Amino acid sequence: MCARVSVFRTNLFRVGAIFLVSLVASEFALGQHNAFDLDGKIIDPLQAASGKIVVLVFLRRDCPVSSRYAPIIRQISAQHERDASFWLVFPDKTETSQTIQQYLHEYSYRLPALRDPEHALVKLAQVQITPEVAVFNRSHQLIYDGRIDNWYVDLGRSRAAPSTHELDDAIQSAAAGNKPAVKQVRGVGCYISDLE
């Protein structure tokens, strides 16, 4: 009888330990791509993309370079709306849904926005600056991260017009099932690490 109780306890402990490890692992897996929409709902933009290319655009309301890129982001997202799912991502922990809504209205954005206070998407996308983008192919592999184009040479100094178009090139490559020629080019703007 004692042997049966001992075996039962051992098996119960094993089942409990397996359940606990599975629970922690699933929570970790769920959390790695998650951010919050403006209603506070947890969203994984890669899972929500329905087989499309995913483009994460990282912005800060207090970054003038982010704001100047609004017309370009709107234009590129409109050109690729069939193939790509665009998300605006705000990594500033102090941002509220209301302040982001106001920013979206001010810059005529019609794209879905996410708050990334824990920087889960920042880490996934390997971005460092706003504005920067991350492009994921239909298999959810990161194929490009960095600047939108080379319009800005430095803070406060821009070209009359960009001569390279890394974001557009990356989306076109992903749509054709290829990898872009350039995988990463750092942008010019405001450092996300300043928000830590």
N, C-alpha and C positions, 0 to 999 in steps of 0.2 A: 504494500500500500504506500509506504514511504517513498519507494522508488518511483511509483507512478506520479505521485505529487511532485517529486523532484523533476521528473521529465516534463510534466505539465508546466511547471514554473519556468524551466529552461526554455521550452518552446514559446511560452507566452512572452518571456523576455525578448527572445529573438524576433518574434512578430512585432512587438512594440518597437524595438530598435530599428527594424527594417521600415516600419511605418514612419517613424520619426525622421530617419535619413531621407526617405522619399519625399516627405512633406517639406523638409528644408531644401532639398534639391529642386523641387518644383517651384517653391517660392523664389529661389534664386534665379531659376530659369525664367520665370514670369517677369521678374523685376529687371532683367537686363536690357530690354528694349522699351520699357514703359515710360510714359510721361502722362500728363493730365491734359484733357481738353479744357475748354473754358467753362464747362459746366462741372468740372471736378472729376469727371469720369476717367478711369485709367484706360489708356489707349496704347496699343503697340502698332505704330504706323506701318511696320513691315507686314504684319498679319492683316491689317485693314486694307492693303493695297490691291487685293484680288488679282494677283498675277501681273500687276503692272510694275514698271520700273518705279523705284521710290527715290524722291529727291527731298532731302531735308535741308532747309535753308535756315541757318542760325543767325538771329538778329538780336540787337539790343536797342531798346527805345532811346537810350542816352548816347548812342553812337551815331554821329552825323554821317559816316560812310554808309552804315546800314540804311539810313533814311534815303540817301541819294540813290541807292540801288533799287528802290521800290518800282519805278517804271520798267526797269530792265527785268526784274523778277516777274512782274505781271506779264510782260511781253513773252518771255521764254516759257512761262507756265501755260500761257494761252496757245502757243505754237505746238506744245508737246502734250496737250491735255488728253489725247487719245492713248498715248503710250505710257505716260508718267503720272504718278500721283505725287503732288507737291504738298509739303507740310512746312509751315513756318514754325520755327522752334525758338522759344525765348528761355535762355538759360539763367537769367537773373532771378535769384531766389526771392527777391523782394517784389517782383512783379505780381500784380493781381490780375484776375480775369478782366476786371473793369478797365484797368489801365491799358491792357493789351487790346481790348475791344476798341477803345478810343484811338489807339495807334492804327489799328486796322482800318477804321473809318477815315482817319485823317489821310492815310496814304492809299485809299481806295483798293485795299486788298479784298479779294473774294476767296482767298485760300483758307483752308482750315489751319488753326493755330494750336500749338501745344506749349504748355509750361513744362520745363525740365529742371525743376529746382534741385534735384539730386544728381544732375548731370549724367544720367544713364545714357541718354542719346548722344551727348557730347563725347563720352568715352567710346561708345559704339562707333560713332562717325569719325573719331580721331581728329576733330576740328579743334582749333586753338583760338580763333579770332572771329569776331563778327564784323562784317558778314562773310561767312564761309558756307560752303555747301558740301553735302555728301550724297553721292549717287550710288544706289544699290541696284544691281540687275534683277531680273525676274526671279532668280534663285536666291535673292536676299544677300548676295555677296557684295561687299563694298568694293567698287571699282574705281572710284575717284573721291578725293576729299581735298578741299582747298578753295581757292578764289573762284569767283564767277567768271572773271576775265581780267585783263591787265589794264583796265581803265585807270586805276590808282597806282601811281609810282611810289608814293609815300603819303603819310598823313598830311592833308592840306595841299597835296600836289597831284594833279591828275592830267592825263592826256586829253586832247580834244575828243578822241574816240579810241576805243580799245582796238588793238590789232590782233589779239588772240581771244578766243572764246571757249575757255576750258569747260564750262558747264554745258554749253550747247553741244560741244564735241563729245563729251562723256555720254550725254543722253542719246545722241545719234549712234554712237558705238554700241551702247547697251541695246538699243532698238534693233540693231543689225546682228546682235548676238556676239559682238566682239568686245574686247577690252580697249579702252582709250589709249592713245599713244603716251599720254601723260597721266600718271596715277595720282600725283599729289603736287600741288603748288600752293605755298602759304599765301594768305591774303594780306591785305592792308586794312587796318581798322582798329577795333578795340579788343584787347585780350580778354578772353573768358576767364583766365586765371585771376584777374582782378576781382572777380565776383566771389572768390573763395572766402 
